[in-house]
Each structure stands twice: as structure tokens, then as C-alpha cells.
Amino acid sequence: MSKRDTGDNEEKYMGNIWGWKISWMSLVLIVFMLGLMAARKCYLDNHPEEQIELNQTD
């Protein structure tokens, strides 16, 4: 007897409970946020060492 004949002991894939539309939208949101974080890191000049030096001279 094969596994297909038993039927009761077989685990079935239930699928994605949220649906693929929500999964794709979540992926887009994650990639967008990572891109935003990378852009902020590259384009904003935030050098705490220089700010500390400026504050000490005042």
C-alpha cells in the first residue's frame, strides 16, 4: 500500500494564510525600507567625531 492510499496520515500543505498579495507587498515594504536606510547612511553626513570636537572648542 502506498502513502497516497492511506490519506489519514498524510500531511497536506495548507498554503499561505495571508495570501500572496500580502506577502509580495511585505517584501516590497522591506526592500523599500532597506533602500531608505542605505540612502540615509550614504547621503546624510553624520560624523559624531566632528560634532564632539566642535562642542569642545566652544
ZASE-335466 format. One line per field, with one value per atom (N, C-alpha, C, CB): residue number from 1; residue in three letters; atom name; x, y, z. Coordinates in Angstrom, 2 decimals, padded with zeros to 5 digits. Glycine has a CB too. Layout:
<vexpas>
n = NUM/... .
res = Ala/... .
atom = CA/... .
u = X/... .
v = Y/... .
w = Z/... .
</vexpas>
This chain:
<vexpas>
n = 1/1/1/1/2/2/2/2/3/3/3/3/4/4/4/4/5/5/5/5/6/6/6/6/7/7/7/7/8/8/8/8/9/9/9/9/10/10/10/10/11/11/11/11/12/12/12/12/13/13/13/13/14/14/14/14/15/15/15/15/16/16/16/16/17/17/17/17/18/18/18/18/19/19/19/19/20/20/20/20/21/21/21/21/22/22/22/22/23/23/23/23/24/24/24/24/25/25/25/25/26/26/26/26/27/27/27/27/28/28/28/28/29/29/29/29/30/30/30/30/31/31/31/31/32/32/32/32/33/33/33/33/34/34/34/34/35/35/35/35/36/36/36/36/37/37/37/37/38/38/38/38/39/39/39/39/40/40/40/40/41/41/41/41/42/42/42/42/43/43/43/43/44/44/44/44/45/45/45/45/46/46/46/46/47/47/47/47/48/48/48/48/49/49/49/49/50/50/50/50/51/51/51/51/52/52/52/52/53/53/53/53/54/54/54/54/55/55/55/55/56/56/56/56/57/57/57/57/58/58/58/58 .
res = Met/Met/Met/Met/Ser/Ser/Ser/Ser/Lys/Lys/Lys/Lys/Arg/Arg/Arg/Arg/Asp/Asp/Asp/Asp/Thr/Thr/Thr/Thr/Gly/Gly/Gly/Gly/Asp/Asp/Asp/Asp/Asn/Asn/Asn/Asn/Glu/Glu/Glu/Glu/Glu/Glu/Glu/Glu/Lys/Lys/Lys/Lys/Tyr/Tyr/Tyr/Tyr/Met/Met/Met/Met/Gly/Gly/Gly/Gly/Asn/Asn/Asn/Asn/Ile/Ile/Ile/Ile/Trp/Trp/Trp/Trp/Gly/Gly/Gly/Gly/Trp/Trp/Trp/Trp/Lys/Lys/Lys/Lys/Ile/Ile/Ile/Ile/Ser/Ser/Ser/Ser/Trp/Trp/Trp/Trp/Met/Met/Met/Met/Ser/Ser/Ser/Ser/Leu/Leu/Leu/Leu/Val/Val/Val/Val/Leu/Leu/Leu/Leu/Ile/Ile/Ile/Ile/Val/Val/Val/Val/Phe/Phe/Phe/Phe/Met/Met/Met/Met/Leu/Leu/Leu/Leu/Gly/Gly/Gly/Gly/Leu/Leu/Leu/Leu/Met/Met/Met/Met/Ala/Ala/Ala/Ala/Ala/Ala/Ala/Ala/Arg/Arg/Arg/Arg/Lys/Lys/Lys/Lys/Cys/Cys/Cys/Cys/Tyr/Tyr/Tyr/Tyr/Leu/Leu/Leu/Leu/Asp/Asp/Asp/Asp/Asn/Asn/Asn/Asn/His/His/His/His/Pro/Pro/Pro/Pro/Glu/Glu/Glu/Glu/Glu/Glu/Glu/Glu/Gln/Gln/Gln/Gln/Ile/Ile/Ile/Ile/Glu/Glu/Glu/Glu/Leu/Leu/Leu/Leu/Asn/Asn/Asn/Asn/Gln/Gln/Gln/Gln/Thr/Thr/Thr/Thr/Asp/Asp/Asp/Asp .
atom = N/CA/C/CB/N/CA/C/CB/N/CA/C/CB/N/CA/C/CB/N/CA/C/CB/N/CA/C/CB/N/CA/C/CB/N/CA/C/CB/N/CA/C/CB/N/CA/C/CB/N/CA/C/CB/N/CA/C/CB/N/CA/C/CB/N/CA/C/CB/N/CA/C/CB/N/CA/C/CB/N/CA/C/CB/N/CA/C/CB/N/CA/C/CB/N/CA/C/CB/N/CA/C/CB/N/CA/C/CB/N/CA/C/CB/N/CA/C/CB/N/CA/C/CB/N/CA/C/CB/N/CA/C/CB/N/CA/C/CB/N/CA/C/CB/N/CA/C/CB/N/CA/C/CB/N/CA/C/CB/N/CA/C/CB/N/CA/C/CB/N/CA/C/CB/N/CA/C/CB/N/CA/C/CB/N/CA/C/CB/N/CA/C/CB/N/CA/C/CB/N/CA/C/CB/N/CA/C/CB/N/CA/C/CB/N/CA/C/CB/N/CA/C/CB/N/CA/C/CB/N/CA/C/CB/N/CA/C/CB/N/CA/C/CB/N/CA/C/CB/N/CA/C/CB/N/CA/C/CB/N/CA/C/CB/N/CA/C/CB/N/CA/C/CB/N/CA/C/CB/N/CA/C/CB/N/CA/C/CB .
u = 000.83/000.00/000.89/-000.95/000.59/001.40/000.86/001.43/001.62/001.20/-000.07/002.32/-000.25/-001.43/-002.72/-001.31/-002.62/-003.82/-004.29/-003.57/-003.39/-003.78/-004.62/-002.56/-004.16/-004.97/-005.03/-006.33/-005.20/-005.36/-004.04/-005.96/-002.95/-001.66/-000.89/-000.84/-001.44/-000.74/-000.90/-001.26/000.24/000.19/000.05/001.45/-000.88/-001.11/-000.63/-002.60/-000.17/000.24/-001.02/001.13/-001.10/-002.31/-002.26/-002.51/-001.09/-000.98/-000.61/-002.28/-000.46/-000.11/-001.39/000.62/-001.47/-002.73/-003.01/-002.69/-001.97/-002.17/-002.41/-000.99/-002.08/-002.23/-000.96/-003.41/-000.75/000.49/000.51/000.66/-000.63/-000.67/-000.05/-002.12/-000.41/000.14/001.62/-000.62/002.01/003.43/004.27/003.59/003.81/004.56/004.61/003.94/003.51/003.51/004.47/002.08/004.56/005.50/006.94/005.25/007.21/008.55/008.94/008.63/008.02/008.28/008.55/007.11/007.78/007.97/009.35/006.86/009.75/011.05/012.19/011.20/012.10/013.15/013.19/012.91/012.04/011.99/012.64/010.54/012.32/012.89/014.40/012.22/014.88/016.32/017.01/016.61/016.36/016.90/016.93/016.08/015.88/015.83/016.93/014.45/017.12/018.19/019.56/018.13/019.79/021.07/021.28/021.15/020.22/020.33/020.64/019.04/019.98/020.27/021.70/019.30/022.18/023.55/024.54/023.82/024.27/025.19/025.11/024.91/023.92/023.74/023.77/022.47/023.46/023.48/024.86/022.39/025.43/026.73/026.50/027.53/026.73/026.58/027.88/025.35/028.74/030.03/030.09/031.19/029.78/029.75/031.10/029.29/032.20/033.51/033.69/034.61/033.24/033.36/032.47/033.00/031.29/030.39/030.97/029.01/031.62/032.23/033.36/032.75/034.17/035.26/034.75/036.12/033.66/033.08/032.54/031.97/031.92/031.36/032.46/030.47/033.58/034.67/035.36/035.69/035.37/036.03/035.17/036.34/033.90/033.00/033.20/031.56 .
v = -001.16/000.00/001.25/-000.02/002.21/003.43/004.49/003.97/005.55/006.63/007.32/007.66/007.35/008.02/007.29/008.13/006.01/005.23/005.46/003.74/005.77/005.91/007.16/005.95/008.31/009.52/010.14/009.22/009.38/009.93/010.43/008.91/009.74/010.09/011.12/008.85/011.50/012.40/013.84/012.22/014.56/015.99/016.75/016.46/017.69/018.46/019.88/018.44/020.47/021.86/022.72/022.20/023.53/024.34/025.65/024.63/026.05/027.28/028.46/027.56/029.58/030.81/031.43/031.80/031.56/032.04/033.49/031.84/034.29/035.71/035.97/036.52/035.04/035.24/035.82/036.15/035.57/036.00/037.51/035.29/038.14/039.59/040.30/040.07/039.89/040.48/040.15/039.98/038.95/038.56/039.42/037.07/039.67/040.50/041.95/040.41/042.45/043.82/043.95/044.24/042.95/042.96/042.95/041.76/042.16/042.11/043.47/041.04/044.11/045.44/046.43/045.91/046.37/047.28/047.07/047.07/045.83/045.53/046.04/044.02/045.79/046.23/047.76/045.66/048.42/049.89/050.45/050.38/049.88/050.36/050.14/049.65/049.02/048.78/049.78/047.34/050.08/051.08/052.46/051.11/052.81/054.09/054.20/054.29/053.13/053.12/053.27/051.83/052.59/052.69/054.09/051.64/054.69/056.04/057.04/056.43/056.93/057.84/057.69/057.58/056.48/056.23/056.87/054.71/056.80/057.33/058.85/056.69/059.41/060.81/061.78/060.97/061.34/062.25/062.22/061.88/063.38/063.48/063.55/064.71/062.47/062.42/061.88/061.53/062.80/062.43/062.88/063.05/062.01/062.41/062.90/061.25/062.44/062.88/064.38/062.11/064.86/066.29/067.11/066.56/066.62/067.35/067.45/066.68/066.42/066.45/067.46/065.04/067.50/068.46/069.89/068.19/070.14/071.47/071.89/071.52/070.99/071.29/071.56/070.14/070.92/071.11/072.45/069.97/073.00/074.28/075.46/074.43/075.25/076.35/076.70/075.99 .
w = 000.00/000.00/000.00/001.21/-000.81/-000.89/000.07/-002.33/000.24/001.14/000.64/001.29/-000.65/-001.20/-000.83/-002.72/-000.62/-000.32/001.13/-000.56/002.04/003.44/003.66/004.33/003.18/003.26/004.64/002.81/005.72/007.05/007.64/007.97/007.39/007.99/007.17/008.15/006.07/005.15/005.59/003.72/005.69/006.00/004.69/006.79/004.68/003.46/003.65/003.08/002.57/002.58/002.62/001.33/003.66/003.84/003.06/005.31/002.63/001.86/002.74/001.15/002.11/002.78/003.35/001.82/004.68/005.28/004.97/006.78/004.67/004.39/002.91/004.87/002.08/000.64/000.04/000.35/-001.23/-001.88/-002.09/-003.21/-002.21/-002.40/-001.19/-002.61/000.00/001.22/001.33/002.46/000.96/001.03/000.11/000.67/-001.11/-002.05/-001.57/-003.44/-001.03/-000.52/000.66/-000.09/001.49/002.61/002.11/003.54/001.11/000.52/-000.05/-000.57/-000.75/-001.31/-000.19/-002.17/000.88/002.01/002.66/003.05/002.85/003.45/002.57/003.69/001.26/000.34/000.30/-001.08/000.30/000.31/001.57/000.21/002.71/003.98/004.02/005.18/003.52/003.45/002.52/002.97/001.40/000.48/001.11/-000.79/001.84/002.52/003.58/003.17/004.33/005.34/004.70/006.17/003.58/002.89/002.33/001.76/001.78/001.23/002.33/000.50/003.46/004.58/005.06/005.75/005.09/005.52/004.56/005.63/003.26/002.26/002.12/000.92/002.15/001.79/002.96/001.09/004.15/005.28/005.93/006.30/006.08/006.74/008.23/006.24/008.88/010.32/010.89/010.74/011.26/011.81/013.26/011.00/014.18/015.59/016.11/016.44/015.54/015.99/015.77/015.27/014.60/014.30/015.22/012.85/015.54/016.42/017.82/016.46/018.29/019.62/019.65/020.02/018.58/018.51/018.48/017.28/017.78/017.71/019.07/016.66/019.78/021.09/022.12/021.56/021.99/022.96/022.76/022.84/021.56/021.31/021.78/019.82/021.98/022.42/023.85/022.20 .
</vexpas>
